[in-house]
Amino acid sequence: MSGLGKVLGAAAGVTGAVGALTLGGWTAQRRVMRRYRAHVAADGRGFDSLPAERSYTVTSADGLGIYVEEVGPVDAPLTVIFSHGWTLRMGAWHFQRLGLAGPGFGAEVAAADRRDAAAATDTAATDPAATVADLVADPGAEARLVFYDQRSHGRSGRADPGRSTLDAVAEDLHAVIATAAPHGPVVVVGHSMGGMALMGLAAAEPDLVRERLAGFALIDSSAFYLRAKGSRAGLTGNLPLMRAVTATASRFPRALERGRPLARDAVWLLTRSYGFADPAVNVDLVDYLDLMISEVPVDVIAQFLPAILTLDVRAGFAALHHLPGRVICGEQDRMTPPAQSRALVAAMPSTELVLVPHGGHNLMLEQPVAVNDALSGLLADVLQRVRAADAATTATSTARLRGGR
C-alpha cells in the first residue's frame, strides 16, 4: 500500500466503531439496536438528520467558526458537551443524542426498551418518528446536550494548516464552553481526539477546568501516543515519512483528492478492520464512518497527523483527578488500547474504568447501549452531587440569615 494509503488507513482505524454487549440477552440487544438504527433506515444520511432545538456558530480564539447544535431545555440543571474524534463530526454522537435525552438521561426510555425486549419477538418494530418527537423539547430533560464539529470537520470553518493542532482544538472546546454554558455545571464527553482536547484544555487552563467542570468522560482516548496495536507502520510524528506525507498533502491536495477514489475499497476494508472488533459489524455503520472520513479533505487529515502522533497531554491530569469521571474503552481497541485507559484511571483515581468486552474503537457508534449506560450513570452521579452542593449552599445561606436577625 502507498504511504498515502497507510495514512488514510490510520485515519480509518483511529475513527472506527466497535463492540459487543450482552444486554438482557441478544434479543434485548437487537431490540434496542433496532430502535436506534430505525432512525438511519428512514434516511440514508439519517446520522446527520436529527433535529436540533438551537444551532449557532461559536468564534474560537483564532477567529474560526465552530458549528454547534443543542437539544434540551436551556435552563436544564446540567450541560453536557460532546467533543468528537479525528475525521468524524457531531453525527458520530447520533445514538447518544437519541439515548441520553429526556428524564433520567434516557433511563426511562432504555428501561422501557428492555421491558419491551423481554416480551417482544425479534420482529417487533418501533416508530422512529415518534421516538424523535419524544426526545426533542422534552420538558423533563435533566440535561442540555451540546454537540459541535471540530475545526476543519463537518460544518465548522477550515483552519489554517498551522492551526490543526491539539492546542487549537483545546481552545475551541474552551470557546464552546464559554458560549454554550457560561454558567452552571458542565460535563464534557470526549471521544479519541475529543478526549485529548479536554485533557489539553485541562493542561493549558487548569483553573477554568476546576471551576467549570463537574465531571467528564473519555471514550477510547489517550493522554499520550502509543502505536496502534498490530500496526507495522510504526508511525510517529517525527518520522521523515510523516513529515513528507503532511507536506505533500498540503502542497498537492487536489491531486491527492483525485486519486482518493482509487483507494476507496481498501480504505473501507481498513475502516472495518481497524475500527471494528466484530467482523459482522452492521454495514450501515461502516458506510457512515467511511462517509465521514471521505468528506474530510485529505490535507486536513494529514495536517492533524503530527498532533496525534506526538501527543502528550498528561499535564492535564492534575486538574481532572478530583472530578467524577468515566473512562470507557473497548477491550479490543487497536488504536487506543485498554492499557491507555488503565493509565488514565491510575492517574485520575476518581474515575471509573468501563471496559466493553469484544469492543474496539468508537464504541458510541456500534454499542450505544454500553456507552449510554455508562454515561447516564455518570450524569446521574454528577447531578446528585450538584444538587447536594446547592442544598448545602442554601442551608448555609439560610443559617446565616437567621443568625443575623
Secondary structure, DSSP 8 states (H G I E B T S, - for coil): --HHHHHHHHHHHHT-------SSHHHHHHHHHHHHHHHHHTSTTGGG----SEEEEEE-TTS-EEEEEEES-TT-S-EEEEE--TT--GGGGHHHHHHS-SGGGGHHHHHHHHHHHHHS-TT----HHHHHHHHTT-TT---EEEEE--TTSTTS----GGG-SHHHHHHHHHHHHHHH-SSS-EEEEEETHHHHHHHHHHHH-HHHHHHHEEEEEEES--SB----TT-SS---TTSHHHHHHHHHHHH-HHHHHHHGGGGHHHHHHHHHHHH-S-TT--HHHHHHHHHHHHTS-HHHHHHHHHHHHT-B-GGGHHHHTTS-EEEEEETT-SSS-HHHHHHHHHH-TTEEEEEETT--S-HHHH-HHHHHHHHHHHHHHHHHHHHHHHHHHHHHHHHHHHHT-
